[in-house]
């Protein structure tokens, strides 16, 4: 093995050792940013659905029968409570309301 090849391999390995942790950190930060965006979008869907449910309750005295837009589904509703579900390809959450917070998984 020539000295030039040894130097090139050593430099490449050194560069990799320096850059690899930074690449991982950037990847983690990008993942966290994407999760934050997904969470914000999910919360917006739930906020809109909850507003529609409150209009239904103030008009009819019950959450039952409210018309919600996909990807939100009204799974169950009565005069005092409801469960709405968000179904996205990579995300399923639900809210037991009124006043609940988004929780992973379907309504139970």
ABEGO torsion letter per residue (X at the ends): XBAAAAAAAAAAAAAAAAAAAAAAAAAAAAAAAAAAAAAAAAAAAAAAAAAAAAAAAAAAGBABGBBBBOABBBABBBAABBBBBBBBAABBBBBBOBGBBBBBEBBX
